[in-house]
Amino acid sequence: MSYALTEEQQLIQQNAREFTAEYVAPAAGEIDHTGVHPAAIVAKMVEQDFLGIFLPGEFGGAEAGYLSYALIIEEISRVSGAVASILISHASLAAYSIYRYGSAAQKQAFLPALCQGEKVGAFAFTEPGAAPGAGMHKVTAQKEGGSYVLNGRKCYVANGGAAGLYIVFAQTNPEAGAQGISAFIVDSGASGLSTVRTIGKMGLRGCQSAELEFNNVIVPAANLLGAEGAGLAIAAEAQAAASIAEGAMVVGIAQAAMEDAVKYGKQRIQFRRPIASFPAIQTMLAEMAANIHMLRLAVYDAASLLDNGEPFANEAAIIKLFAGRIGQSALIDVIQIEGGYGYSQEMVASRLYRDVKGACLKNSSLDFPEKVIAGNLLA
């Protein structure tokens, strides 16, 4: 990769590659088979400072920057999209939200536990059957003295049931509609908070998804994140940051799939020669390589913008749009190259396809990426 990575970033990338080979690769198939949250691997990631890699040292982070974090996500995703998804939900969504919008007291109270792995973070935004704050199960937050009382349900919460801390979005002002949504920091042990069910998924299976119920959950007013009504702004920025990380996830998954197809193409003999020598196969591989390269550059550029404190929402939307297209097309072509073997569970392509589809679907932004991009063009 010719992108100008610093020596530190190259070392972090190499460390992530070695870590993944030693700890994640041997368990990747079993994680996918069982769908169980891999607590032991998460504990190993804590030892490597992965959970707080881009956060400041004063909160227990490694201060290595968001680009370094994207490099880690890319390397982990080459082996397990599920493990990468756990890290994204924890770091890009939960920890990032507190870091960007939390008060000084909130950062001191919650970020060290997230960086040190004492608590895994999660982002409770989606609600059953409707947009947040709109359906029959919407989560509401009623102010009562020095606390808020939360009621309702959240669904498809990544890390749900395994998390120790949730960023929960709740309606505090029904008359304001979506603009009346606020964000709260909620401990998983809060009375009245329960996991209704875990939700089986096609891919990213080790990143546990759950439906949560809030039954008169009392949250101190001090745990309001940002101001009342700031929920959508917080969610939009966190989801944009997550889009960069998810772009890195797609890069990693697609890269692994392409390398598997190249290996297979060299070994599979048809008409007395390797199928990799056929022009149709070479065209598919070339298009994969070009698309992966362009997405990787886009991810690194957007991560650098975030590190430099520059606006990145438009670039994140471009990544979301492009990653969704090239990730799925790459895996379809890989399965086509590998034929019946690629479709079988004996080959890794089937898992990579299921995982890349999840990477493109999860944490969809509040606005479609096309809307964000066009809005910036027409502003």
C-alpha positions as CSV (number, residue, x, y, z in Angstrom):
1,M,0.0,0.0,0.0
2,S,1.5,3.3,-1.1
3,Y,-0.6,5.5,1.1
4,A,1.7,7.5,3.3
5,L,1.4,5.6,6.6
6,T,3.7,6.7,9.4
7,E,6.1,4.2,10.9
8,E,3.9,4.0,14.0
9,Q,0.9,3.2,11.8
10,Q,2.8,0.5,9.9
11,L,3.8,-1.1,13.2
12,I,0.2,-1.0,14.5
13,Q,-1.0,-2.6,11.2
14,Q,1.6,-5.3,11.5
15,N,0.8,-5.9,15.1
16,A,-2.9,-6.2,14.3
17,R,-2.1,-8.7,11.5
18,E,0.0,-10.9,13.9
19,F,-2.6,-10.6,16.6
20,T,-5.4,-11.7,14.2
21,A,-3.3,-14.6,12.9
22,E,-2.6,-15.8,16.5
23,Y,-5.9,-15.3,18.3
24,V,-8.7,-14.6,15.8
25,A,-8.0,-16.9,12.9
26,P,-8.1,-20.2,14.9
27,A,-11.5,-19.3,16.3
28,A,-13.2,-17.5,13.3
29,G,-15.1,-20.6,12.1
30,E,-16.3,-21.5,15.5
31,I,-17.4,-17.9,16.2
32,D,-19.5,-18.0,13.0
33,H,-20.9,-21.4,13.8
34,T,-22.0,-20.7,17.4
35,G,-22.8,-17.0,17.2
36,V,-21.5,-16.6,20.7
37,H,-19.9,-13.4,21.8
38,P,-16.1,-14.2,21.9
39,A,-15.3,-12.7,25.3
40,A,-11.8,-14.3,25.4
41,I,-10.8,-12.6,22.1
42,V,-12.2,-9.3,23.3
43,A,-10.1,-9.6,26.4
44,K,-7.0,-10.1,24.2
45,M,-7.9,-7.0,22.2
46,V,-8.0,-5.1,25.5
47,E,-4.4,-6.2,26.1
48,Q,-3.4,-4.7,22.7
49,D,-5.2,-1.4,23.5
50,F,-7.5,-1.9,20.5
51,L,-10.7,-0.9,22.4
52,G,-9.4,2.6,23.0
53,I,-6.8,2.9,20.3
54,F,-7.9,6.4,19.1
55,L,-8.9,7.9,22.4
56,P,-6.7,10.2,24.5
57,G,-4.3,8.8,27.1
58,E,-6.0,10.7,29.9
59,F,-8.9,8.3,29.6
60,G,-6.8,5.2,29.1
61,G,-6.6,5.3,25.3
62,A,-3.6,4.9,23.2
63,E,-3.8,8.2,21.3
64,A,-2.9,6.4,18.0
65,G,-5.6,8.1,15.9
66,Y,-8.6,7.0,13.9
67,L,-6.5,5.9,10.9
68,S,-4.6,3.5,13.0
69,Y,-7.9,2.2,14.3
70,A,-9.2,1.7,10.7
71,L,-6.0,-0.3,9.9
72,I,-6.8,-2.6,12.9
73,I,-10.4,-3.0,11.7
74,E,-9.2,-3.9,8.2
75,E,-6.8,-6.5,9.5
76,I,-9.3,-8.2,11.8
77,S,-12.0,-8.2,9.1
78,R,-9.7,-10.2,6.8
79,V,-10.3,-13.1,9.2
80,S,-13.5,-12.3,11.2
81,G,-16.0,-9.6,10.3
82,A,-17.9,-10.5,13.5
83,V,-14.9,-9.6,15.8
84,A,-14.4,-6.3,13.8
85,S,-18.1,-5.5,14.2
86,I,-17.9,-5.9,18.0
87,L,-15.0,-3.4,18.0
88,I,-16.9,-1.0,15.7
89,S,-20.0,-1.0,17.8
90,H,-17.9,-0.5,21.0
91,A,-15.5,2.1,19.7
92,S,-16.9,4.0,16.7
93,L,-20.4,4.3,18.2
94,A,-20.5,4.0,22.0
95,A,-17.0,5.3,23.0
96,Y,-16.9,7.9,20.2
97,S,-20.3,9.4,21.2
98,I,-19.1,9.9,24.8
99,Y,-15.8,11.3,23.7
100,R,-17.3,13.8,21.3
101,Y,-20.4,14.8,23.3
102,G,-19.8,13.9,26.9
103,S,-19.1,16.4,29.6
104,A,-15.7,16.3,31.3
105,A,-17.3,14.4,34.2
106,Q,-18.9,11.8,31.8
107,K,-15.6,11.2,30.0
108,Q,-13.8,10.6,33.3
109,A,-16.6,8.4,34.5
110,F,-17.1,6.2,31.5
111,L,-14.3,6.3,29.0
112,P,-11.6,4.6,31.1
113,A,-13.9,1.5,31.6
114,L,-14.5,1.4,27.9
115,C,-10.8,1.7,27.0
116,Q,-9.7,-0.9,29.6
117,G,-12.4,-3.4,28.6
118,E,-14.2,-3.3,31.9
119,K,-17.3,-2.6,29.9
120,V,-18.1,-3.3,26.3
121,G,-20.1,-0.5,24.7
122,A,-23.2,-0.6,22.5
123,F,-25.4,1.8,20.6
124,A,-29.2,1.4,21.1
125,F,-30.7,3.4,18.3
126,T,-33.0,1.2,16.2
127,E,-36.6,0.4,17.4
128,P,-39.0,-2.3,16.3
129,G,-41.1,-1.6,13.3
130,A,-40.5,2.2,12.9
131,A,-38.0,5.0,13.0
132,P,-36.7,5.9,16.5
133,G,-39.3,7.8,18.5
134,A,-42.1,7.0,16.1
135,G,-43.5,3.5,16.6
136,M,-45.6,1.8,19.3
137,H,-42.5,0.5,21.0
138,K,-40.6,3.8,21.0
139,V,-38.3,4.5,23.9
140,T,-39.4,7.5,25.9
141,A,-37.6,9.4,28.6
142,Q,-39.8,11.2,31.2
143,K,-38.0,13.7,33.4
144,E,-38.8,13.1,37.1
145,G,-36.8,15.3,39.5
146,G,-33.1,14.6,39.0
147,S,-33.7,11.5,36.8
148,Y,-35.2,10.3,33.6
149,V,-37.5,7.3,33.4
150,L,-37.0,5.2,30.2
151,N,-39.7,2.9,28.8
152,G,-39.9,1.1,25.4
153,R,-37.9,-1.3,23.3
154,K,-34.8,-1.2,21.1
155,C,-33.9,-3.9,18.5
156,Y,-30.9,-5.1,16.5
157,V,-28.6,-3.7,19.1
158,A,-25.1,-4.9,18.2
159,N,-23.2,-6.2,21.3
160,G,-26.7,-6.3,23.0
161,G,-26.7,-8.5,26.0
162,A,-22.9,-8.6,26.0
163,A,-22.4,-4.9,26.6
164,G,-21.9,-3.2,30.0
165,L,-22.9,0.2,28.8
166,Y,-25.4,1.4,26.2
167,I,-25.9,4.7,24.4
168,V,-29.7,4.9,24.4
169,F,-31.7,7.2,22.2
170,A,-35.1,8.2,23.7
171,Q,-37.9,10.6,23.0
172,T,-37.9,13.4,25.6
173,N,-40.2,15.8,23.7
174,P,-42.9,14.0,21.7
175,E,-44.2,17.3,20.3
176,A,-40.9,17.9,18.6
177,G,-40.9,14.6,16.8
178,A,-37.5,13.4,15.7
179,Q,-36.0,16.6,17.0
180,G,-37.1,15.7,20.5
181,I,-34.8,12.6,20.7
182,S,-32.1,12.7,23.3
183,A,-29.2,10.4,24.1
184,F,-28.4,8.8,27.5
185,I,-25.6,6.7,28.9
186,V,-27.2,3.7,30.5
187,D,-25.5,0.9,32.5
188,S,-26.5,-2.6,31.5
189,G,-27.2,-3.4,35.1
190,A,-29.8,-0.7,35.5
191,S,-33.0,-2.0,37.1
192,G,-35.8,-2.6,34.6
193,L,-33.4,-3.1,31.6
194,S,-33.6,-6.6,30.2
195,T,-32.6,-8.5,27.1
196,V,-35.8,-9.7,25.5
197,R,-34.1,-12.0,23.0
198,T,-31.0,-12.4,21.0
199,I,-31.5,-12.2,17.2
200,G,-29.9,-14.8,14.9
201,K,-28.3,-13.3,11.9
202,M,-27.0,-14.6,8.5
203,G,-23.6,-13.1,9.0
204,L,-21.4,-11.3,11.6
205,R,-22.8,-13.9,13.9
206,G,-20.3,-13.5,16.8
207,C,-21.3,-9.9,17.2
208,Q,-24.4,-10.6,19.2
209,S,-27.5,-8.6,18.3
210,A,-30.4,-8.3,20.8
211,E,-33.7,-6.7,21.5
212,L,-33.8,-4.7,24.7
213,E,-36.7,-3.7,26.9
214,F,-36.8,-0.6,29.1
215,N,-39.3,-0.9,31.9
216,N,-39.2,2.2,34.1
217,V,-35.4,2.3,33.9
218,I,-34.2,5.2,36.1
219,V,-31.3,7.1,34.6
220,P,-29.6,10.0,36.4
221,A,-30.0,13.3,34.7
222,A,-26.2,13.5,34.8
223,N,-26.2,10.7,32.2
224,L,-27.9,12.8,29.6
225,L,-25.4,12.9,26.7
226,G,-25.2,16.4,25.3
227,A,-28.4,18.5,25.6
228,E,-32.0,17.5,25.3
229,G,-33.0,17.1,21.7
230,A,-29.4,16.6,20.5
231,G,-29.9,12.9,20.0
232,L,-30.1,12.9,16.2
233,A,-27.0,15.1,15.8
234,I,-25.0,12.7,18.1
235,A,-26.3,9.6,16.2
236,A,-25.5,11.2,12.8
237,E,-21.9,11.9,13.7
238,A,-21.3,8.6,15.4
239,Q,-22.8,6.7,12.5
240,A,-20.6,8.7,10.1
241,A,-17.5,7.7,12.1
242,A,-18.8,4.1,12.0
243,S,-19.2,4.3,8.3
244,I,-15.5,4.9,7.9
245,A,-14.7,1.8,10.1
246,E,-17.3,-0.3,8.2
247,G,-15.6,0.8,5.0
248,A,-12.4,-0.6,6.5
249,M,-14.3,-3.8,7.3
250,V,-15.4,-4.2,3.7
251,V,-11.9,-3.6,2.5
252,G,-10.6,-6.4,4.8
253,I,-13.3,-8.9,3.9
254,A,-13.1,-8.2,0.2
255,Q,-9.3,-8.4,0.2
256,A,-9.4,-11.8,1.9
257,A,-12.0,-13.0,-0.6
258,M,-10.0,-11.8,-3.5
259,E,-6.8,-13.5,-2.3
260,D,-8.7,-16.7,-1.8
261,A,-10.1,-16.5,-5.4
262,V,-6.6,-15.9,-6.7
263,K,-5.2,-18.9,-4.9
264,Y,-8.1,-21.1,-6.1
265,G,-7.8,-19.7,-9.7
266,K,-4.1,-20.8,-9.8
267,Q,-4.9,-24.3,-8.6
268,R,-8.1,-25.1,-10.4
269,I,-7.3,-26.7,-13.8
270,Q,-9.8,-26.6,-16.7
271,F,-8.9,-27.5,-20.3
272,R,-5.4,-28.3,-19.1
273,R,-4.6,-24.9,-17.7
274,P,-5.4,-22.9,-14.5
275,I,-8.6,-21.0,-14.7
276,A,-6.7,-17.9,-13.6
277,S,-5.3,-17.7,-17.1
278,F,-8.8,-17.2,-18.6
279,P,-9.5,-13.6,-19.6
280,A,-13.0,-13.6,-18.0
281,I,-11.5,-14.6,-14.6
282,Q,-8.7,-12.1,-14.9
283,T,-11.2,-9.3,-15.7
284,M,-13.2,-10.1,-12.5
285,L,-10.0,-10.2,-10.4
286,A,-8.8,-6.9,-11.9
287,E,-12.0,-5.1,-11.2
288,M,-12.0,-6.4,-7.6
289,A,-8.4,-5.2,-7.1
290,A,-9.2,-1.8,-8.5
291,N,-12.4,-1.3,-6.4
292,I,-10.7,-2.5,-3.2
293,H,-7.8,-0.2,-3.8
294,M,-10.1,2.8,-4.3
295,L,-12.2,2.0,-1.3
296,R,-9.1,1.6,0.9
297,L,-7.8,5.0,-0.2
298,A,-11.2,6.6,0.6
299,V,-11.2,5.0,4.0
300,Y,-7.7,6.2,4.8
301,D,-8.5,9.7,3.6
302,A,-11.7,10.0,5.6
303,A,-10.0,8.6,8.7
304,S,-7.2,11.2,8.3
305,L,-9.8,14.0,8.0
306,L,-11.3,12.8,11.3
307,D,-7.9,12.7,13.0
308,N,-7.2,16.3,11.8
309,G,-10.5,17.6,13.1
310,E,-11.9,18.4,9.7
311,P,-15.5,17.7,8.4
312,F,-15.8,14.1,7.3
313,A,-19.5,13.4,7.0
314,N,-19.6,13.7,3.2
315,E,-16.6,11.4,2.7
316,A,-18.2,8.9,5.2
317,A,-21.3,8.9,3.0
318,I,-19.3,8.3,-0.1
319,I,-17.6,5.3,1.6
320,K,-21.0,3.9,2.7
321,L,-22.3,4.1,-0.8
322,F,-19.2,2.7,-2.5
323,A,-18.6,0.0,0.1
324,G,-22.1,-1.3,-0.3
325,R,-21.6,-1.7,-4.0
326,I,-18.1,-3.1,-4.3
327,G,-18.2,-5.4,-1.2
328,Q,-21.1,-7.4,-2.5
329,S,-20.1,-7.4,-6.1
330,A,-16.6,-8.7,-5.1
331,L,-18.0,-11.6,-3.2
332,I,-20.4,-12.5,-5.9
333,D,-17.5,-12.6,-8.4
334,V,-15.4,-14.7,-5.9
335,I,-18.1,-17.3,-5.6
336,Q,-18.5,-17.3,-9.4
337,I,-14.8,-17.9,-9.8
338,E,-14.8,-20.7,-7.2
339,G,-18.0,-22.2,-8.6
340,G,-19.7,-24.9,-6.6
341,Y,-16.8,-25.0,-4.2
342,G,-17.2,-21.3,-3.5
343,Y,-20.9,-21.9,-2.7
344,S,-20.1,-24.7,-0.3
345,Q,-19.3,-24.2,3.4
346,E,-16.0,-25.9,2.8
347,M,-14.7,-22.6,1.4
348,V,-14.3,-19.4,3.3
349,A,-16.1,-17.4,0.6
350,S,-19.6,-18.3,1.9
351,R,-18.8,-16.8,5.3
352,L,-17.2,-13.7,3.8
353,Y,-20.2,-13.1,1.6
354,R,-22.6,-13.3,4.6
355,D,-20.3,-11.0,6.6
356,V,-19.8,-8.4,3.9
357,K,-23.6,-8.1,3.5
358,G,-23.9,-7.4,7.2
359,A,-21.1,-4.8,7.0
360,C,-23.0,-3.0,4.3
361,L,-26.4,-3.1,6.1
362,K,-25.4,-2.3,9.7
363,N,-25.6,1.1,11.3
364,S,-27.3,2.7,8.3
365,S,-27.0,6.5,8.6
366,L,-30.0,8.6,9.4
367,D,-30.1,9.8,5.8
368,F,-29.3,7.6,2.8
369,P,-25.7,8.3,1.7
370,E,-27.0,9.6,-1.7
371,K,-29.0,12.2,0.2
372,V,-26.0,13.3,2.2
373,I,-23.7,13.5,-0.9
374,A,-26.3,15.3,-3.0
375,G,-27.1,17.7,-0.2
376,N,-23.5,18.8,0.0
377,L,-23.3,19.2,-3.7
378,L,-26.4,21.4,-3.9
379,A,-25.8,23.4,-0.7
